[in-house]
Amino acid sequence: MKTIFFGWIHGVGKSSIIQWLIKNKENIGHYSFWENVREIGKTSGILKDIKDLSWLSNEVRLALMKQAKERFKDMISHQLYETLLVDSHFSVYENKQLVKAIDDEELELYNTFILVDVPADILYTRISQDNKERTREGCDRSKIGQHRAYEKSVAEDLKKRCNIELIEVENVDLEKSIEKIEERINSE
């Protein structure tokens, strides 16, 4: 099973691209870490909405993430799909600090990294105009810039250290982004 990691910050269009790529295809699956964190948190009564993530202690947030990672590993071990597209982040805010979100032990699970980017002004407009609930850090213009830079540096470091292919896609035009990614996925 090929496992392809889609990373970057909230609002760049990772989920939109993935939803299009899996549409009407039986052999491609989707796993969203943050959707699973939310589901686990809601089921356990810890979360009512995404904004609650901002207020959780680091310990509780890490426990939710650990459960989501266990679900992910279980999904991989069952090999339900030929290709699994993973929606996540290379970095996240923990205690108001940016930290790597992908553990070294997980790296062997991925075949390819796809870094979906959007120019900062477009990203800020998308985030500020969408109807999704966002955390405090996800809506702050200066933090968006810091997060974009850190996210890219983590992705490039992982590429160098682990020799995993890193494909960068600027998602200004959704159709062109999908075509480029689909072409790369099909060529592997």
Residue frames as qw, qx, qy, qz and C-alpha x, y, z in Angstrom:
[[0.000, 0.889, 0.458, 0.000, 0.00, 0.00, 0.00],
 [0.366, 0.373, -0.029, 0.852, 1.28, 3.47, -0.91],
 [0.300, -0.777, -0.457, 0.313, 0.82, 6.05, 1.82],
 [0.343, 0.473, 0.136, 0.800, 0.96, 9.67, 0.73],
 [0.319, -0.580, -0.449, 0.600, 1.18, 12.41, 3.36],
 [0.150, 0.727, 0.284, 0.607, -0.46, 15.76, 2.51],
 [0.478, -0.516, -0.380, 0.601, 0.88, 18.46, 4.78],
 [0.149, 0.377, 0.044, 0.913, 0.68, 22.19, 5.31],
 [0.082, 0.124, 0.559, -0.816, -1.40, 24.42, 7.51],
 [0.280, 0.560, 0.735, -0.261, -5.20, 24.69, 7.75],
 [0.304, 0.786, 0.200, -0.501, -6.96, 26.32, 4.83],
 [0.057, -0.511, 0.608, 0.605, -4.64, 25.53, 1.91],
 [0.728, 0.307, -0.222, -0.570, -7.03, 23.02, 0.35],
 [0.033, -0.312, 0.950, -0.012, -5.55, 19.66, 1.36],
 [0.443, 0.229, 0.788, -0.362, -8.96, 18.17, 2.15],
 [0.590, 0.617, 0.059, -0.517, -10.52, 19.54, -1.05],
 [0.341, 0.565, -0.699, -0.277, -7.74, 18.02, -3.15],
 [0.134, -0.148, 0.969, -0.145, -7.94, 14.68, -1.33],
 [0.554, 0.362, 0.568, -0.490, -11.74, 14.52, -1.60],
 [0.594, 0.627, -0.218, -0.455, -11.46, 15.04, -5.35],
 [0.203, 0.499, -0.834, -0.123, -8.69, 12.44, -5.72],
 [0.206, -0.015, 0.952, -0.228, -10.68, 9.72, -3.91],
 [0.594, 0.334, 0.178, -0.710, -14.00, 10.53, -5.61],
 [0.875, 0.336, -0.046, -0.345, -15.38, 7.45, -7.36],
 [0.494, 0.504, -0.701, 0.102, -12.20, 5.44, -6.74],
 [0.892, -0.386, -0.148, -0.184, -12.38, 2.26, -4.70],
 [0.867, 0.036, -0.253, 0.427, -8.65, 1.71, -4.34],
 [0.271, 0.403, -0.263, 0.834, -7.82, 5.09, -2.74],
 [0.478, -0.665, -0.558, 0.136, -8.59, 5.82, 0.91],
 [0.049, 0.711, -0.113, 0.692, -8.39, 8.93, 3.10],
 [0.624, -0.488, -0.493, 0.359, -7.27, 9.42, 6.68],
 [0.030, 0.774, -0.060, 0.630, -7.46, 12.83, 8.37],
 [0.453, -0.034, -0.655, 0.604, -5.57, 13.07, 11.64],
 [0.099, -0.061, 0.313, -0.943, -7.44, 16.12, 12.86],
 [0.659, -0.185, -0.320, -0.655, -10.86, 14.74, 11.98],
 [0.744, -0.151, -0.645, 0.093, -9.95, 11.65, 13.98],
 [0.259, 0.027, -0.536, 0.803, -8.65, 13.74, 16.89],
 [0.382, -0.146, 0.041, -0.912, -11.95, 15.66, 16.88],
 [0.751, -0.165, -0.492, -0.409, -14.02, 12.46, 16.67],
 [0.621, -0.096, -0.676, 0.385, -12.10, 10.82, 19.52],
 [0.089, 0.060, -0.393, 0.913, -12.35, 14.01, 21.59],
 [0.521, -0.167, -0.122, -0.828, -16.09, 14.38, 20.97],
 [0.760, -0.150, -0.605, -0.184, -16.81, 10.71, 21.63],
 [0.555, -0.120, -0.627, 0.534, -14.93, 10.87, 24.91],
 [0.266, -0.869, -0.417, 0.011, -16.68, 14.13, 25.90],
 [0.540, -0.368, -0.007, 0.757, -13.45, 16.13, 25.94],
 [0.097, -0.092, 0.320, 0.938, -14.33, 18.33, 22.93],
 [0.396, 0.630, 0.541, -0.391, -17.49, 20.10, 21.88],
 [0.584, 0.808, 0.071, 0.012, -15.93, 21.93, 18.91],
 [0.774, 0.357, -0.133, 0.506, -12.51, 22.53, 17.37],
 [0.001, -0.800, 0.220, -0.558, -11.89, 25.69, 19.38],
 [0.801, -0.572, 0.112, -0.139, -11.75, 23.48, 22.46],
 [0.893, 0.170, -0.115, 0.400, -8.44, 22.10, 21.14],
 [0.260, 0.688, -0.215, 0.643, -6.85, 25.47, 21.89],
 [0.444, -0.659, 0.267, -0.545, -7.78, 25.20, 25.54],
 [0.969, -0.182, -0.164, -0.007, -6.81, 21.60, 26.20],
 [0.485, -0.724, 0.461, 0.166, -3.71, 20.86, 28.18],
 [0.316, 0.601, -0.688, -0.256, -0.77, 19.63, 26.17],
 [0.247, -0.174, 0.939, -0.164, -1.08, 16.26, 27.91],
 [0.598, 0.400, 0.578, -0.385, -4.72, 15.78, 26.85],
 [0.539, 0.712, -0.203, -0.401, -4.05, 16.95, 23.28],
 [0.138, 0.524, -0.831, -0.126, -1.11, 14.55, 22.96],
 [0.415, 0.031, 0.875, -0.249, -3.25, 11.69, 24.32],
 [0.650, 0.571, 0.289, -0.410, -5.90, 12.38, 21.66],
 [0.415, 0.715, -0.483, -0.288, -3.22, 12.53, 18.97],
 [0.161, -0.352, 0.922, -0.027, -1.73, 9.25, 20.19],
 [0.583, 0.280, 0.704, -0.294, -5.14, 7.56, 19.81],
 [0.594, 0.716, -0.021, -0.367, -5.51, 9.02, 16.30],
 [0.186, 0.641, -0.723, -0.177, -2.05, 7.68, 15.39],
 [0.384, -0.097, 0.908, -0.139, -3.02, 4.22, 16.66],
 [0.658, 0.529, 0.405, -0.351, -6.12, 4.30, 14.42],
 [0.432, 0.767, -0.365, -0.305, -3.90, 5.28, 11.50],
 [0.052, -0.467, 0.881, 0.053, -1.43, 2.44, 12.12],
 [0.546, 0.165, 0.779, -0.258, -4.34, 0.01, 12.41],
 [0.629, 0.672, 0.117, -0.372, -5.71, 1.22, 9.07],
 [0.290, 0.696, -0.622, -0.210, -2.32, 0.70, 7.43],
 [0.272, -0.281, 0.916, -0.086, -1.90, -2.77, 8.91],
 [0.624, 0.349, 0.639, -0.284, -5.24, -3.87, 7.41],
 [0.153, -0.215, 0.623, 0.736, -4.21, -2.57, 3.94],
 [0.433, 0.567, 0.618, -0.331, -7.75, -1.72, 2.89],
 [0.444, 0.863, 0.034, -0.240, -6.58, 0.41, -0.04],
 [0.806, 0.347, 0.063, 0.476, -3.97, 0.41, -2.74],
 [0.311, 0.373, -0.140, 0.863, -3.21, 4.05, -1.88],
 [0.362, -0.737, -0.515, 0.247, -3.96, 5.92, 1.34],
 [0.211, 0.616, 0.010, 0.759, -3.98, 9.73, 1.29],
 [0.506, -0.497, -0.519, 0.478, -3.22, 11.20, 4.70],
 [0.007, 0.813, 0.138, 0.565, -4.37, 14.73, 5.61],
 [0.672, -0.570, -0.273, 0.386, -2.20, 16.15, 8.37],
 [0.039, 0.981, -0.157, 0.111, 0.47, 18.71, 9.20],
 [0.706, 0.318, -0.415, 0.477, 4.23, 18.73, 9.42],
 [0.239, 0.071, -0.506, 0.826, 3.97, 21.05, 12.44],
 [0.358, -0.713, -0.545, -0.257, 1.38, 22.20, 14.99],
 [0.114, -0.633, 0.316, -0.697, 1.08, 24.63, 17.85],
 [0.707, -0.391, -0.565, 0.169, 1.64, 23.15, 21.29],
 [0.463, -0.678, -0.272, 0.502, 1.54, 25.53, 24.23],
 [0.199, 0.953, 0.041, -0.223, 1.72, 28.43, 21.75],
 [0.209, -0.631, 0.636, 0.392, 4.95, 27.06, 20.25],
 [0.782, 0.442, -0.297, -0.324, 5.41, 25.44, 16.85],
 [0.492, -0.404, 0.771, 0.008, 6.61, 21.85, 17.08],
 [0.249, 0.197, -0.842, -0.436, 7.01, 18.97, 14.62],
 [0.746, -0.028, 0.211, -0.631, 3.78, 17.00, 14.28],
 [0.911, 0.244, -0.300, -0.141, 5.19, 13.93, 12.59],
 [0.679, -0.589, 0.438, 0.008, 7.18, 11.47, 14.70],
 [0.117, 0.588, -0.757, -0.261, 10.34, 9.87, 13.39],
 [0.384, -0.025, 0.917, -0.099, 8.84, 6.43, 14.09],
 [0.595, 0.573, 0.432, -0.362, 5.99, 7.22, 11.67],
 [0.187, 0.692, -0.423, -0.555, 8.26, 8.15, 8.77],
 [0.158, -0.176, 0.932, 0.275, 8.63, 4.58, 7.56],
 [0.406, 0.472, 0.742, -0.250, 4.87, 4.52, 6.97],
 [0.374, 0.814, 0.099, -0.433, 5.03, 7.12, 4.17],
 [0.739, 0.246, 0.423, 0.464, 6.11, 6.81, 0.57],
 [0.293, 0.470, 0.247, 0.795, 5.65, 10.43, -0.49],
 [0.122, -0.575, -0.407, 0.699, 5.14, 13.84, 1.09],
 [0.212, 0.614, 0.451, 0.611, 3.03, 16.42, -0.68],
 [0.209, -0.397, -0.302, 0.841, 3.37, 19.99, 0.52],
 [0.133, 0.719, 0.572, 0.373, 0.28, 21.95, -0.50],
 [0.279, -0.337, -0.186, 0.880, 0.91, 25.69, -0.30],
 [0.161, 0.841, 0.456, 0.244, -0.97, 28.88, -1.06],
 [0.278, 0.439, -0.143, 0.842, 0.41, 32.44, -1.14],
 [0.195, -0.218, -0.653, 0.699, -0.04, 34.04, 2.30],
 [0.280, 0.112, 0.060, -0.952, -2.57, 36.68, 1.21],
 [0.602, -0.064, -0.581, -0.544, -4.81, 34.08, -0.45],
 [0.475, -0.156, -0.827, 0.257, -4.50, 31.78, 2.56],
 [0.019, -0.170, -0.504, 0.847, -5.47, 34.50, 5.00],
 [0.457, 0.057, -0.192, -0.867, -8.47, 35.43, 2.84],
 [0.605, -0.091, -0.742, -0.273, -9.60, 31.79, 2.66],
 [0.375, -0.185, -0.777, 0.470, -9.27, 31.26, 6.39],
 [0.076, 0.177, 0.351, -0.916, -10.98, 34.50, 7.34],
 [0.499, 0.106, -0.232, -0.828, -13.90, 33.93, 4.94],
 [0.462, -0.075, -0.860, -0.205, -14.65, 30.24, 5.44],
 [0.642, -0.497, -0.093, -0.576, -17.29, 29.01, 7.83],
 [0.802, -0.094, -0.544, 0.228, -15.08, 26.56, 9.70],
 [0.535, -0.841, 0.064, -0.048, -14.25, 27.09, 13.31],
 [0.663, 0.484, -0.376, 0.431, -10.50, 27.73, 13.66],
 [0.670, -0.486, -0.302, 0.472, -8.18, 27.82, 16.62],
 [0.138, -0.937, 0.000, 0.319, -6.69, 31.17, 17.70],
 [0.414, -0.488, 0.538, 0.548, -3.33, 30.41, 16.12],
 [0.485, 0.306, 0.727, 0.377, -4.96, 29.34, 12.85],
 [0.213, 0.861, 0.434, 0.157, -6.45, 32.81, 12.23],
 [0.302, -0.850, 0.089, 0.422, -3.64, 35.13, 13.30],
 [0.617, 0.781, -0.100, 0.014, -1.95, 36.66, 10.23],
 [0.032, 0.780, -0.616, 0.103, 1.56, 36.80, 11.75],
 [0.617, -0.277, 0.723, -0.144, 1.27, 33.25, 13.08],
 [0.852, 0.461, 0.222, -0.111, 0.16, 32.02, 9.66],
 [0.445, 0.809, -0.379, 0.069, 3.43, 33.34, 8.20],
 [0.257, -0.593, 0.737, -0.199, 5.51, 31.75, 10.95],
 [0.787, 0.006, 0.579, -0.215, 3.64, 28.49, 10.62],
 [0.780, 0.619, -0.022, -0.091, 4.10, 28.38, 6.82],
 [0.265, 0.767, -0.570, 0.129, 7.86, 28.89, 7.15],
 [0.420, -0.420, 0.761, -0.261, 8.23, 26.30, 9.89],
 [0.864, 0.221, 0.371, -0.258, 6.03, 23.78, 8.09],
 [0.705, 0.671, -0.228, -0.011, 8.21, 24.02, 4.98],
 [0.057, 0.693, -0.688, 0.206, 11.44, 23.70, 6.96],
 [0.652, -0.210, 0.675, -0.274, 10.19, 20.55, 8.71],
 [0.871, 0.420, 0.191, -0.167, 9.11, 19.02, 5.38],
 [0.524, 0.748, -0.400, 0.075, 12.46, 19.79, 3.74],
 [0.239, -0.583, 0.734, -0.254, 14.37, 18.40, 6.73],
 [0.791, -0.004, 0.560, -0.247, 12.38, 15.15, 6.62],
 [0.787, 0.605, -0.061, -0.098, 12.98, 14.85, 2.88],
 [0.298, 0.740, -0.580, 0.165, 16.73, 15.18, 3.36],
 [0.370, -0.457, 0.737, -0.334, 17.00, 12.99, 6.44],
 [0.684, 0.060, 0.677, -0.263, 14.71, 10.20, 5.29],
 [0.039, -0.204, 0.746, 0.633, 15.05, 10.35, 1.52],
 [0.319, 0.545, 0.760, -0.153, 11.27, 10.53, 1.04],
 [0.232, 0.387, 0.467, 0.761, 10.04, 12.26, -2.09],
 [0.002, 0.590, 0.407, -0.697, 8.65, 15.75, -1.42],
 [0.219, 0.490, 0.580, 0.612, 6.28, 17.19, -4.01],
 [0.033, -0.408, -0.301, 0.861, 5.42, 20.87, -3.66],
 [0.109, 0.554, 0.686, 0.459, 2.15, 22.14, -5.09],
 [0.048, 0.143, 0.201, -0.968, 0.96, 25.73, -5.00],
 [0.096, 0.496, 0.863, 0.029, -2.82, 25.46, -4.77],
 [0.135, 0.298, 0.006, -0.945, -3.96, 28.69, -6.41],
 [0.632, 0.169, -0.370, -0.660, -6.01, 26.83, -9.04],
 [0.700, -0.197, 0.602, -0.331, -7.65, 23.74, -7.51],
 [0.903, 0.387, 0.095, -0.160, -8.12, 21.92, -10.84],
 [0.519, 0.696, -0.471, 0.159, -4.47, 22.39, -11.85],
 [0.275, -0.549, 0.703, -0.358, -3.30, 21.28, -8.39],
 [0.842, 0.000, 0.450, -0.296, -5.42, 18.14, -8.60],
 [0.819, 0.555, -0.138, -0.045, -4.13, 17.35, -12.10],
 [0.250, 0.709, -0.613, 0.244, -0.50, 17.74, -11.00],
 [0.453, -0.386, 0.712, -0.373, -0.93, 15.55, -7.92],
 [0.892, 0.190, 0.295, -0.284, -2.99, 12.93, -9.74],
 [0.685, 0.641, -0.345, 0.016, -0.33, 12.71, -12.45],
 [0.051, 0.615, -0.721, 0.314, 2.40, 12.18, -9.83],
 [0.659, -0.192, 0.607, -0.401, 0.39, 9.60, -7.90],
 [0.899, 0.353, 0.138, -0.217, -0.42, 7.63, -11.06],
 [0.538, 0.696, -0.471, 0.063, 3.21, 7.69, -12.22],
 [0.277, -0.555, 0.729, -0.288, 4.46, 5.88, -9.11]]
